[in-house]
Amino acid sequence: MARAALSSYSLFLLCTIMSGWVSNVAYAQKTWCVAKPSSDPVTLQNNINYACSHVDCRVMQKGCPCNSPDNLINHASIAMNLYYQCKGRNPWNCHFGNSGLVTITDPSYDGCSYE
């Protein structure tokens, strides 16, 4: 009888732990940081400079997959996302003076991975 009670309790505990784990997985959705299209060029350049002073931005160099398209908004988005990913994907790591957006849509393209 004690064995049956222990088994029921173990099953209950396992189900409780698993249901908590499953619900936490749902909240662990992958996110990325991109530059707001309305951002001015000076802000975008400042974001690139700031982010790349803290993380490795070599993926944007000429000849690398993330260099193209070679424009300010693309490079700012890549640099901002690199910073955001390296710093723990916290909303405040994508603020950039209100010029960043957190998205749940993967912005990766043509061999340029935003991972």
Biopython code that builds the backbone (N, CA, C, O; Angstrom):
import numpy as np
from Bio.PDB.StructureBuilder import StructureBuilder

atoms = [
    (1, "MET", "N", (0.822, -1.183, 0.000)),
    (1, "MET", "CA", (0.000, 0.000, 0.000)),
    (1, "MET", "C", (0.873, 1.257, 0.000)),
    (1, "MET", "O", (0.610, 2.203, -0.743)),
    (2, "ALA", "N", (1.916, 1.261, 0.840)),
    (2, "ALA", "CA", (2.824, 2.408, 0.884)),
    (2, "ALA", "C", (3.505, 2.593, -0.460)),
    (2, "ALA", "O", (3.766, 3.719, -0.884)),
    (3, "ARG", "N", (3.793, 1.479, -1.129)),
    (3, "ARG", "CA", (4.433, 1.549, -2.433)),
    (3, "ARG", "C", (3.512, 2.201, -3.460)),
    (3, "ARG", "O", (3.974, 2.996, -4.279)),
    (4, "ALA", "N", (2.222, 1.882, -3.431)),
    (4, "ALA", "CA", (1.262, 2.477, -4.354)),
    (4, "ALA", "C", (1.136, 3.978, -4.099)),
    (4, "ALA", "O", (1.046, 4.767, -5.040)),
    (5, "ALA", "N", (1.130, 4.367, -2.826)),
    (5, "ALA", "CA", (1.036, 5.781, -2.486)),
    (5, "ALA", "C", (2.275, 6.532, -2.973)),
    (5, "ALA", "O", (2.180, 7.653, -3.474)),
    (6, "LEU", "N", (3.415, 5.910, -2.821)),
    (6, "LEU", "CA", (4.646, 6.524, -3.282)),
    (6, "LEU", "C", (4.629, 6.673, -4.798)),
    (6, "LEU", "O", (5.056, 7.702, -5.321)),
    (7, "SER", "N", (4.143, 5.666, -5.504)),
    (7, "SER", "CA", (4.085, 5.724, -6.958)),
    (7, "SER", "C", (3.133, 6.817, -7.418)),
    (7, "SER", "O", (3.437, 7.540, -8.366)),
    (8, "SER", "N", (1.999, 6.949, -6.769)),
    (8, "SER", "CA", (1.041, 7.999, -7.125)),
    (8, "SER", "C", (1.646, 9.380, -6.882)),
    (8, "SER", "O", (1.513, 10.289, -7.702)),
    (9, "TYR", "N", (2.307, 9.512, -5.745)),
    (9, "TYR", "CA", (2.949, 10.789, -5.428)),
    (9, "TYR", "C", (4.053, 11.107, -6.428)),
    (9, "TYR", "O", (4.183, 12.249, -6.870)),
    (10, "SER", "N", (4.839, 10.113, -6.783)),
    (10, "SER", "CA", (5.917, 10.307, -7.753)),
    (10, "SER", "C", (5.353, 10.722, -9.103)),
    (10, "SER", "O", (5.894, 11.609, -9.762)),
    (11, "LEU", "N", (4.273, 10.083, -9.510)),
    (11, "LEU", "CA", (3.634, 10.418, -10.779)),
    (11, "LEU", "C", (3.100, 11.850, -10.728)),
    (11, "LEU", "O", (3.263, 12.609, -11.684)),
    (12, "PHE", "N", (2.467, 12.217, -9.620)),
    (12, "PHE", "CA", (1.961, 13.572, -9.443)),
    (12, "PHE", "C", (3.093, 14.590, -9.533)),
    (12, "PHE", "O", (2.977, 15.609, -10.213)),
    (13, "LEU", "N", (4.192, 14.295, -8.833)),
    (13, "LEU", "CA", (5.335, 15.196, -8.831)),
    (13, "LEU", "C", (5.927, 15.325, -10.228)),
    (13, "LEU", "O", (6.251, 16.427, -10.670)),
    (14, "LEU", "N", (6.063, 14.219, -10.909)),
    (14, "LEU", "CA", (6.609, 14.234, -12.261)),
    (14, "LEU", "C", (5.715, 15.042, -13.193)),
    (14, "LEU", "O", (6.210, 15.849, -13.979)),
    (15, "CYS", "N", (4.416, 14.836, -13.114)),
    (15, "CYS", "CA", (3.487, 15.585, -13.962)),
    (15, "CYS", "C", (3.532, 17.079, -13.663)),
    (15, "CYS", "O", (3.471, 17.902, -14.576)),
    (16, "THR", "N", (3.638, 17.421, -12.397)),
    (16, "THR", "CA", (3.707, 18.827, -12.008)),
    (16, "THR", "C", (4.980, 19.468, -12.551)),
    (16, "THR", "O", (4.942, 20.573, -13.091)),
    (17, "ILE", "N", (6.083, 18.785, -12.408)),
    (17, "ILE", "CA", (7.359, 19.300, -12.908)),
    (17, "ILE", "C", (7.315, 19.425, -14.420)),
    (17, "ILE", "O", (7.726, 20.448, -14.969)),
    (18, "MET", "N", (6.826, 18.408, -15.094)),
    (18, "MET", "CA", (6.782, 18.420, -16.559)),
    (18, "MET", "C", (5.846, 19.505, -17.084)),
    (18, "MET", "O", (6.177, 20.183, -18.057)),
    (19, "SER", "N", (4.684, 19.680, -16.459)),
    (19, "SER", "CA", (3.761, 20.709, -16.944)),
    (19, "SER", "C", (4.371, 22.087, -16.759)),
    (19, "SER", "O", (4.170, 22.961, -17.602)),
    (20, "GLY", "N", (5.107, 22.304, -15.688)),
    (20, "GLY", "CA", (5.812, 23.568, -15.489)),
    (20, "GLY", "C", (6.901, 23.757, -16.516)),
    (20, "GLY", "O", (7.102, 24.862, -17.020)),
    (21, "TRP", "N", (7.609, 22.683, -16.833)),
    (21, "TRP", "CA", (8.677, 22.751, -17.827)),
    (21, "TRP", "C", (8.103, 23.074, -19.188)),
    (21, "TRP", "O", (8.645, 23.915, -19.905)),
    (22, "VAL", "N", (7.007, 22.414, -19.560)),
    (22, "VAL", "CA", (6.399, 22.648, -20.869)),
    (22, "VAL", "C", (5.904, 24.083, -20.977)),
    (22, "VAL", "O", (6.094, 24.722, -22.012)),
    (23, "SER", "N", (5.271, 24.601, -19.928)),
    (23, "SER", "CA", (4.780, 25.975, -20.008)),
    (23, "SER", "C", (5.941, 26.960, -20.080)),
    (23, "SER", "O", (5.817, 27.995, -20.734)),
    (24, "ASN", "N", (7.072, 26.669, -19.424)),
    (24, "ASN", "CA", (8.228, 27.558, -19.505)),
    (24, "ASN", "C", (8.858, 27.524, -20.883)),
    (24, "ASN", "O", (9.391, 28.538, -21.335)),
    (25, "VAL", "N", (8.814, 26.396, -21.560)),
    (25, "VAL", "CA", (9.363, 26.291, -22.912)),
    (25, "VAL", "C", (8.597, 27.219, -23.846)),
    (25, "VAL", "O", (9.190, 27.841, -24.727)),
    (26, "ALA", "N", (7.292, 27.315, -23.661)),
    (26, "ALA", "CA", (6.473, 28.183, -24.508)),
    (26, "ALA", "C", (6.908, 29.634, -24.399)),
    (26, "ALA", "O", (6.792, 30.388, -25.365)),
    (27, "TYR", "N", (7.412, 30.041, -23.224)),
    (27, "TYR", "CA", (7.833, 31.414, -23.032)),
    (27, "TYR", "C", (9.272, 31.653, -23.473)),
    (27, "TYR", "O", (9.721, 32.798, -23.494)),
    (28, "ALA", "N", (9.983, 30.630, -23.815)),
    (28, "ALA", "CA", (11.382, 30.750, -24.212)),
    (28, "ALA", "C", (11.505, 30.957, -25.725)),
    (28, "ALA", "O", (12.402, 30.402, -26.359)),
    (29, "GLN", "N", (10.616, 31.745, -26.290)),
    (29, "GLN", "CA", (10.589, 31.986, -27.730)),
    (29, "GLN", "C", (11.818, 32.790, -28.152)),
    (29, "GLN", "O", (12.233, 33.714, -27.453)),
    (30, "LYS", "N", (12.387, 32.438, -29.282)),
    (30, "LYS", "CA", (13.565, 33.124, -29.814)),
    (30, "LYS", "C", (13.165, 34.519, -30.288)),
    (30, "LYS", "O", (12.114, 34.693, -30.905)),
    (31, "THR", "N", (13.996, 35.499, -30.002)),
    (31, "THR", "CA", (13.752, 36.872, -30.428)),
    (31, "THR", "C", (15.023, 37.462, -31.029)),
    (31, "THR", "O", (16.129, 36.980, -30.784)),
    (32, "TRP", "N", (14.841, 38.507, -31.812)),
    (32, "TRP", "CA", (15.942, 39.212, -32.459)),
    (32, "TRP", "C", (15.725, 40.705, -32.302)),
    (32, "TRP", "O", (14.621, 41.154, -31.994)),
    (33, "CYS", "N", (16.771, 41.460, -32.512)),
    (33, "CYS", "CA", (16.712, 42.920, -32.436)),
    (33, "CYS", "C", (17.048, 43.493, -33.807)),
    (33, "CYS", "O", (18.039, 43.101, -34.423)),
    (34, "VAL", "N", (16.237, 44.405, -34.275)),
    (34, "VAL", "CA", (16.494, 45.083, -35.556)),
    (34, "VAL", "C", (16.314, 46.584, -35.374)),
    (34, "VAL", "O", (15.693, 47.037, -34.413)),
    (35, "ALA", "N", (16.862, 47.339, -36.306)),
    (35, "ALA", "CA", (16.741, 48.796, -36.266)),
    (35, "ALA", "C", (15.371, 49.215, -36.780)),
    (35, "ALA", "O", (14.849, 48.642, -37.736)),
    (36, "LYS", "N", (14.802, 50.216, -36.136)),
    (36, "LYS", "CA", (13.540, 50.784, -36.621)),
    (36, "LYS", "C", (13.802, 51.466, -37.965)),
    (36, "LYS", "O", (14.754, 52.235, -38.097)),
    (37, "PRO", "N", (12.964, 51.188, -38.952)),
    (37, "PRO", "CA", (13.146, 51.820, -40.266)),
    (37, "PRO", "C", (13.090, 53.347, -40.219)),
    (37, "PRO", "O", (13.647, 54.008, -41.096)),
    (38, "SER", "N", (12.434, 53.910, -39.223)),
    (38, "SER", "CA", (12.312, 55.374, -39.111)),
    (38, "SER", "C", (13.537, 56.032, -38.479)),
    (38, "SER", "O", (13.579, 57.254, -38.344)),
    (39, "SER", "N", (14.529, 55.238, -38.092)),
    (39, "SER", "CA", (15.724, 55.788, -37.435)),
    (39, "SER", "C", (16.543, 56.623, -38.414)),
    (39, "SER", "O", (16.671, 56.273, -39.588)),
    (40, "ASP", "N", (17.090, 57.720, -37.923)),
    (40, "ASP", "CA", (17.904, 58.583, -38.783)),
    (40, "ASP", "C", (19.308, 58.003, -38.954)),
    (40, "ASP", "O", (19.758, 57.219, -38.119)),
    (41, "PRO", "N", (20.003, 58.382, -40.031)),
    (41, "PRO", "CA", (21.334, 57.829, -40.318)),
    (41, "PRO", "C", (22.361, 58.024, -39.202)),
    (41, "PRO", "O", (23.178, 57.134, -38.966)),
    (42, "VAL", "N", (22.340, 59.152, -38.521)),
    (42, "VAL", "CA", (23.309, 59.396, -37.443)),
    (42, "VAL", "C", (23.079, 58.394, -36.310)),
    (42, "VAL", "O", (24.035, 57.832, -35.775)),
    (43, "THR", "N", (21.830, 58.173, -35.946)),
    (43, "THR", "CA", (21.502, 57.211, -34.888)),
    (43, "THR", "C", (21.930, 55.811, -35.291)),
    (43, "THR", "O", (22.499, 55.080, -34.480)),
    (44, "LEU", "N", (21.664, 55.427, -36.535)),
    (44, "LEU", "CA", (22.046, 54.087, -37.006)),
    (44, "LEU", "C", (23.556, 53.900, -36.941)),
    (44, "LEU", "O", (24.038, 52.856, -36.501)),
    (45, "GLN", "N", (24.301, 54.907, -37.377)),
    (45, "GLN", "CA", (25.767, 54.819, -37.335)),
    (45, "GLN", "C", (26.263, 54.757, -35.898)),
    (45, "GLN", "O", (27.194, 54.012, -35.591)),
    (46, "ASN", "N", (25.647, 55.535, -35.021)),
    (46, "ASN", "CA", (26.019, 55.484, -33.602)),
    (46, "ASN", "C", (25.732, 54.108, -33.004)),
    (46, "ASN", "O", (26.505, 53.611, -32.185)),
    (47, "ASN", "N", (24.629, 53.497, -33.409)),
    (47, "ASN", "CA", (24.294, 52.147, -32.937)),
    (47, "ASN", "C", (25.328, 51.127, -33.402)),
    (47, "ASN", "O", (25.734, 50.254, -32.635)),
    (48, "ILE", "N", (25.746, 51.239, -34.643)),
    (48, "ILE", "CA", (26.786, 50.338, -35.173)),
    (48, "ILE", "C", (28.072, 50.516, -34.366)),
    (48, "ILE", "O", (28.677, 49.541, -33.919)),
    (49, "ASN", "N", (28.477, 51.763, -34.189)),
    (49, "ASN", "CA", (29.714, 52.039, -33.452)),
    (49, "ASN", "C", (29.652, 51.495, -32.030)),
    (49, "ASN", "O", (30.603, 50.876, -31.553)),
    (50, "TYR", "N", (28.530, 51.728, -31.358)),
    (50, "TYR", "CA", (28.388, 51.263, -29.977)),
    (50, "TYR", "C", (28.389, 49.735, -29.908)),
    (50, "TYR", "O", (29.154, 49.138, -29.151)),
    (51, "ALA", "N", (27.524, 49.115, -30.705)),
    (51, "ALA", "CA", (27.405, 47.652, -30.657)),
    (51, "ALA", "C", (28.729, 46.988, -31.018)),
    (51, "ALA", "O", (29.165, 46.053, -30.346)),
    (52, "CYS", "N", (29.362, 47.470, -32.072)),
    (52, "CYS", "CA", (30.601, 46.840, -32.534)),
    (52, "CYS", "C", (31.791, 47.127, -31.626)),
    (52, "CYS", "O", (32.837, 46.493, -31.768)),
    (53, "SER", "N", (31.653, 48.064, -30.700)),
    (53, "SER", "CA", (32.712, 48.264, -29.709)),
    (53, "SER", "C", (32.584, 47.262, -28.563)),
    (53, "SER", "O", (33.477, 47.153, -27.723)),
    (54, "HIS", "N", (31.464, 46.529, -28.536)),
    (54, "HIS", "CA", (31.216, 45.546, -27.473)),
    (54, "HIS", "C", (31.159, 44.105, -27.971)),
    (54, "HIS", "O", (31.349, 43.176, -27.186)),
    (55, "VAL", "N", (30.903, 43.907, -29.255)),
    (55, "VAL", "CA", (30.788, 42.551, -29.817)),
    (55, "VAL", "C", (31.544, 42.482, -31.140)),
    (55, "VAL", "O", (31.896, 43.509, -31.720)),
    (56, "ASP", "N", (31.784, 41.283, -31.600)),
    (56, "ASP", "CA", (32.507, 41.052, -32.853)),
    (56, "ASP", "C", (31.562, 41.226, -34.042)),
    (56, "ASP", "O", (30.631, 40.439, -34.217)),
    (57, "CYS", "N", (31.795, 42.237, -34.843)),
    (57, "CYS", "CA", (30.934, 42.553, -35.987)),
    (57, "CYS", "C", (31.566, 42.168, -37.334)),
    (57, "CYS", "O", (31.177, 42.698, -38.374)),
    (58, "ARG", "N", (32.519, 41.266, -37.316)),
    (58, "ARG", "CA", (33.197, 40.899, -38.559)),
    (58, "ARG", "C", (32.270, 40.321, -39.623)),
    (58, "ARG", "O", (32.626, 40.324, -40.801)),
    (59, "VAL", "N", (31.096, 39.826, -39.246)),
    (59, "VAL", "CA", (30.170, 39.247, -40.231)),
    (59, "VAL", "C", (29.651, 40.303, -41.210)),
    (59, "VAL", "O", (29.038, 39.962, -42.221)),
    (60, "MET", "N", (29.894, 41.581, -40.914)),
    (60, "MET", "CA", (29.436, 42.657, -41.801)),
    (60, "MET", "C", (30.529, 43.143, -42.753)),
    (60, "MET", "O", (30.270, 44.008, -43.589)),
    (61, "GLN", "N", (31.739, 42.606, -42.644)),
    (61, "GLN", "CA", (32.837, 43.049, -43.501)),
    (61, "GLN", "C", (32.571, 42.661, -44.949)),
    (61, "GLN", "O", (31.834, 41.719, -45.237)),
    (62, "LYS", "N", (33.192, 43.412, -45.850)),
    (62, "LYS", "CA", (33.068, 43.102, -47.283)),
    (62, "LYS", "C", (33.474, 41.653, -47.525)),
    (62, "LYS", "O", (34.472, 41.171, -46.989)),
    (63, "GLY", "N", (32.679, 40.972, -48.344)),
    (63, "GLY", "CA", (32.937, 39.576, -48.659)),
    (63, "GLY", "C", (32.231, 38.602, -47.730)),
    (63, "GLY", "O", (32.167, 37.407, -48.021)),
    (64, "CYS", "N", (31.705, 39.089, -46.630)),
    (64, "CYS", "CA", (30.967, 38.238, -45.693)),
    (64, "CYS", "C", (29.476, 38.279, -46.035)),
    (64, "CYS", "O", (28.993, 39.263, -46.595)),
    (65, "PRO", "N", (28.745, 37.203, -45.694)),
    (65, "PRO", "CA", (27.335, 37.116, -46.092)),
    (65, "PRO", "C", (26.450, 38.249, -45.574)),
    (65, "PRO", "O", (25.445, 38.572, -46.209)),
    (66, "CYS", "N", (26.795, 38.859, -44.443)),
    (66, "CYS", "CA", (25.942, 39.902, -43.871)),
    (66, "CYS", "C", (26.329, 41.311, -44.320)),
    (66, "CYS", "O", (25.782, 42.290, -43.814)),
    (67, "ASN", "N", (27.268, 41.424, -45.264)),
    (67, "ASN", "CA", (27.641, 42.740, -45.780)),
    (67, "ASN", "C", (26.607, 43.250, -46.781)),
    (67, "ASN", "O", (26.437, 44.458, -46.945)),
    (68, "SER", "N", (25.935, 42.347, -47.433)),
    (68, "SER", "CA", (24.968, 42.712, -48.463)),
    (68, "SER", "C", (23.551, 42.498, -47.929)),
    (68, "SER", "O", (23.284, 41.467, -47.310)),
    (69, "PRO", "N", (22.653, 43.430, -48.149)),
    (69, "PRO", "CA", (22.865, 44.705, -48.832)),
    (69, "PRO", "C", (23.715, 45.654, -47.981)),
    (69, "PRO", "O", (23.571, 45.740, -46.762)),
    (70, "ASP", "N", (24.583, 46.344, -48.665)),
    (70, "ASP", "CA", (25.536, 47.238, -48.017)),
    (70, "ASP", "C", (24.875, 48.602, -47.785)),
    (70, "ASP", "O", (25.116, 49.564, -48.514)),
    (71, "ASN", "N", (24.035, 48.651, -46.745)),
    (71, "ASN", "CA", (23.385, 49.915, -46.395)),
    (71, "ASN", "C", (23.324, 50.057, -44.876)),
    (71, "ASN", "O", (23.524, 49.093, -44.136)),
    (72, "LEU", "N", (23.052, 51.244, -44.445)),
    (72, "LEU", "CA", (23.114, 51.584, -43.023)),
    (72, "LEU", "C", (22.085, 50.832, -42.183)),
    (72, "LEU", "O", (22.423, 50.337, -41.107)),
    (73, "ILE", "N", (20.854, 50.735, -42.639)),
    (73, "ILE", "CA", (19.825, 50.072, -41.829)),
    (73, "ILE", "C", (20.117, 48.582, -41.677)),
    (73, "ILE", "O", (19.887, 48.011, -40.612)),
    (74, "ASN", "N", (20.619, 47.954, -42.732)),
    (74, "ASN", "CA", (20.970, 46.539, -42.659)),
    (74, "ASN", "C", (22.127, 46.323, -41.687)),
    (74, "ASN", "O", (22.062, 45.446, -40.826)),
    (75, "HIS", "N", (23.173, 47.114, -41.822)),
    (75, "HIS", "CA", (24.335, 46.953, -40.944)),
    (75, "HIS", "C", (23.985, 47.278, -39.491)),
    (75, "HIS", "O", (24.469, 46.618, -38.572)),
    (76, "ALA", "N", (23.148, 48.290, -39.285)),
    (76, "ALA", "CA", (22.736, 48.621, -37.919)),
    (76, "ALA", "C", (21.937, 47.476, -37.316)),
    (76, "ALA", "O", (22.141, 47.127, -36.154)),
    (77, "SER", "N", (21.039, 46.892, -38.084)),
    (77, "SER", "CA", (20.230, 45.774, -37.577)),
    (77, "SER", "C", (21.110, 44.594, -37.192)),
    (77, "SER", "O", (20.889, 43.967, -36.156)),
    (78, "ILE", "N", (22.094, 44.290, -38.008)),
    (78, "ILE", "CA", (22.991, 43.170, -37.719)),
    (78, "ILE", "C", (23.808, 43.457, -36.457)),
    (78, "ILE", "O", (23.916, 42.604, -35.575)),
    (79, "ALA", "N", (24.378, 44.652, -36.376)),
    (79, "ALA", "CA", (25.191, 45.010, -35.206)),
    (79, "ALA", "C", (24.346, 45.033, -33.929)),
    (79, "ALA", "O", (24.770, 44.528, -32.890)),
    (80, "MET", "N", (23.165, 45.614, -34.012)),
    (80, "MET", "CA", (22.286, 45.693, -32.852)),
    (80, "MET", "C", (21.863, 44.298, -32.396)),
    (80, "MET", "O", (21.793, 44.025, -31.198)),
    (81, "ASN", "N", (21.584, 43.420, -33.355)),
    (81, "ASN", "CA", (21.193, 42.062, -32.992)),
    (81, "ASN", "C", (22.352, 41.287, -32.378)),
    (81, "ASN", "O", (22.148, 40.533, -31.427)),
    (82, "LEU", "N", (23.552, 41.454, -32.897)),
    (82, "LEU", "CA", (24.722, 40.796, -32.307)),
    (82, "LEU", "C", (24.869, 41.210, -30.848)),
    (82, "LEU", "O", (25.100, 40.375, -29.974)),
    (83, "TYR", "N", (24.732, 42.500, -30.599)),
    (83, "TYR", "CA", (24.818, 43.014, -29.232)),
    (83, "TYR", "C", (23.699, 42.422, -28.368)),
    (83, "TYR", "O", (23.948, 41.927, -27.269)),
    (84, "TYR", "N", (22.490, 42.477, -28.869)),
    (84, "TYR", "CA", (21.312, 41.961, -28.162)),
    (84, "TYR", "C", (21.471, 40.485, -27.809)),
    (84, "TYR", "O", (21.188, 40.084, -26.680)),
    (85, "GLN", "N", (21.920, 39.678, -28.762)),
    (85, "GLN", "CA", (22.103, 38.241, -28.526)),
    (85, "GLN", "C", (23.200, 38.001, -27.485)),
    (85, "GLN", "O", (23.036, 37.179, -26.584)),
    (86, "CYS", "N", (24.313, 38.720, -27.612)),
    (86, "CYS", "CA", (25.442, 38.517, -26.686)),
    (86, "CYS", "C", (25.134, 38.967, -25.264)),
    (86, "CYS", "O", (25.693, 38.431, -24.308)),
    (87, "LYS", "N", (24.266, 39.928, -25.124)),
    (87, "LYS", "CA", (23.968, 40.479, -23.801)),
    (87, "LYS", "C", (22.774, 39.812, -23.128)),
    (87, "LYS", "O", (22.327, 40.266, -22.074)),
    (88, "GLY", "N", (22.255, 38.748, -23.720)),
    (88, "GLY", "CA", (21.221, 37.972, -23.037)),
    (88, "GLY", "C", (19.801, 38.145, -23.540)),
    (88, "GLY", "O", (18.864, 37.665, -22.902)),
    (89, "ARG", "N", (19.622, 38.807, -24.649)),
    (89, "ARG", "CA", (18.284, 39.005, -25.243)),
    (89, "ARG", "C", (17.297, 39.657, -24.269)),
    (89, "ARG", "O", (16.131, 39.268, -24.202)),
    (90, "ASN", "N", (17.765, 40.631, -23.532)),
    (90, "ASN", "CA", (16.896, 41.408, -22.656)),
    (90, "ASN", "C", (16.312, 42.565, -23.456)),
    (90, "ASN", "O", (17.009, 43.126, -24.301)),
    (91, "PRO", "N", (15.070, 42.939, -23.221)),
    (91, "PRO", "CA", (14.472, 44.044, -23.998)),
    (91, "PRO", "C", (15.311, 45.324, -23.958)),
    (91, "PRO", "O", (15.398, 46.040, -24.955)),
    (92, "TRP", "N", (15.929, 45.613, -22.807)),
    (92, "TRP", "CA", (16.725, 46.835, -22.697)),
    (92, "TRP", "C", (18.004, 46.776, -23.522)),
    (92, "TRP", "O", (18.610, 47.814, -23.786)),
    (93, "ASN", "N", (18.428, 45.573, -23.937)),
    (93, "ASN", "CA", (19.609, 45.466, -24.787)),
    (93, "ASN", "C", (19.291, 45.725, -26.256)),
    (93, "ASN", "O", (20.176, 45.657, -27.110)),
    (94, "CYS", "N", (18.030, 46.021, -26.545)),
    (94, "CYS", "CA", (17.622, 46.376, -27.914)),
    (94, "CYS", "C", (17.038, 47.777, -27.950)),
    (94, "CYS", "O", (16.465, 48.173, -28.966)),
    (95, "HIS", "N", (17.163, 48.523, -26.892)),
    (95, "HIS", "CA", (16.535, 49.848, -26.856)),
    (95, "HIS", "C", (17.248, 50.836, -27.783)),
    (95, "HIS", "O", (16.609, 51.474, -28.620)),
    (96, "PHE", "N", (18.543, 50.961, -27.638)),
    (96, "PHE", "CA", (19.363, 51.841, -28.488)),
    (96, "PHE", "C", (18.712, 53.210, -28.671)),
    (96, "PHE", "O", (18.529, 53.675, -29.796)),
    (97, "GLY", "N", (18.368, 53.841, -27.566)),
    (97, "GLY", "CA", (17.762, 55.169, -27.644)),
    (97, "GLY", "C", (16.434, 55.163, -28.370)),
    (97, "GLY", "O", (16.098, 56.114, -29.076)),
    (98, "ASN", "N", (15.682, 54.096, -28.199)),
    (98, "ASN", "CA", (14.367, 53.908, -28.827)),
    (98, "ASN", "C", (14.451, 53.721, -30.343)),
    (98, "ASN", "O", (13.488, 54.006, -31.056)),
    (99, "SER", "N", (15.587, 53.247, -30.836)),
    (99, "SER", "CA", (15.717, 53.011, -32.277)),
    (99, "SER", "C", (15.774, 51.528, -32.624)),
    (99, "SER", "O", (16.019, 51.169, -33.776)),
    (100, "GLY", "N", (15.547, 50.654, -31.625)),
    (100, "GLY", "CA", (15.553, 49.212, -31.867)),
    (100, "GLY", "C", (14.190, 48.597, -31.643)),
    (100, "GLY", "O", (13.383, 49.096, -30.858)),
    (101, "LEU", "N", (13.945, 47.500, -32.351)),
    (101, "LEU", "CA", (12.702, 46.739, -32.216)),
    (101, "LEU", "C", (13.028, 45.282, -31.930)),
    (101, "LEU", "O", (13.892, 44.702, -32.589)),
    (102, "VAL", "N", (12.357, 44.688, -30.969)),
    (102, "VAL", "CA", (12.476, 43.254, -30.730)),
    (102, "VAL", "C", (11.432, 42.577, -31.600)),
    (102, "VAL", "O", (10.266, 42.972, -31.607)),
    (103, "THR", "N", (11.857, 41.553, -32.335)),
    (103, "THR", "CA", (10.944, 40.837, -33.220)),
    (103, "THR", "C", (10.993, 39.337, -32.951)),
    (103, "THR", "O", (12.010, 38.809, -32.502)),
    (104, "ILE", "N", (9.892, 38.665, -33.227)),
    (104, "ILE", "CA", (9.847, 37.203, -33.103)),
    (104, "ILE", "C", (10.005, 36.552, -34.475)),
    (104, "ILE", "O", (10.007, 35.325, -34.583)),
    (105, "THR", "N", (10.137, 37.363, -35.516)),
    (105, "THR", "CA", (10.350, 36.865, -36.873)),
    (105, "THR", "C", (11.840, 36.898, -37.176)),
    (105, "THR", "O", (12.474, 37.948, -37.083)),
    (106, "ASP", "N", (12.392, 35.759, -37.534)),
    (106, "ASP", "CA", (13.823, 35.657, -37.824)),
    (106, "ASP", "C", (14.173, 36.506, -39.047)),
    (106, "ASP", "O", (13.679, 36.232, -40.140)),
    (107, "PRO", "N", (15.013, 37.529, -38.885)),
    (107, "PRO", "CA", (15.375, 38.393, -40.017)),
    (107, "PRO", "C", (16.519, 37.844, -40.877)),
    (107, "PRO", "O", (16.993, 38.543, -41.773)),
    (108, "SER", "N", (16.967, 36.625, -40.629)),
    (108, "SER", "CA", (18.060, 36.027, -41.415)),
    (108, "SER", "C", (17.687, 35.995, -42.898)),
    (108, "SER", "O", (16.512, 35.901, -43.253)),
    (109, "TYR", "N", (18.702, 36.074, -43.752)),
    (109, "TYR", "CA", (18.463, 36.080, -45.201)),
    (109, "TYR", "C", (19.711, 35.596, -45.930)),
    (109, "TYR", "O", (20.823, 35.763, -45.429)),
    (110, "ASP", "N", (19.543, 35.015, -47.078)),
    (110, "ASP", "CA", (20.624, 34.638, -48.012)),
    (110, "ASP", "C", (21.978, 34.344, -47.374)),
    (110, "ASP", "O", (22.976, 34.958, -47.751)),
    (111, "GLY", "N", (22.034, 33.445, -46.442)),
    (111, "GLY", "CA", (23.290, 33.060, -45.822)),
    (111, "GLY", "C", (23.711, 33.949, -44.654)),
    (111, "GLY", "O", (24.710, 33.662, -43.994)),
    (112, "CYS", "N", (22.973, 35.014, -44.390)),
    (112, "CYS", "CA", (23.272, 35.878, -43.250)),
    (112, "CYS", "C", (22.371, 35.451, -42.109)),
    (112, "CYS", "O", (21.169, 35.717, -42.121)),
    (113, "SER", "N", (22.953, 34.792, -41.127)),
    (113, "SER", "CA", (22.199, 34.280, -39.986)),
    (113, "SER", "C", (22.230, 35.276, -38.844)),
    (113, "SER", "O", (23.298, 35.728, -38.430)),
    (114, "TYR", "N", (21.073, 35.612, -38.343)),
    (114, "TYR", "CA", (20.953, 36.518, -37.210)),
    (114, "TYR", "C", (21.058, 35.806, -35.882)),
    (114, "TYR", "O", (20.746, 36.400, -34.850)),
    (115, "GLU", "N", (21.482, 34.565, -35.866)),
    (115, "GLU", "CA", (21.604, 33.799, -34.627)),
    (115, "GLU", "C", (22.533, 34.513, -33.761)),
    (115, "GLU", "O", (22.807, 34.067, -32.647)),
]
sb = StructureBuilder()
sb.init_structure("model")
sb.init_model(0)
sb.init_chain("A")
sb.init_seg("    ")
for serial, (resi, resn, name, xyz) in enumerate(atoms, 1):
    if name == "N":
        sb.init_residue(resn, " ", resi, " ")
    sb.init_atom(name, np.array(xyz, "f"), 0.0, 1.0, " ", f" {name:<3s}", serial, name[0])
structure = sb.get_structure()
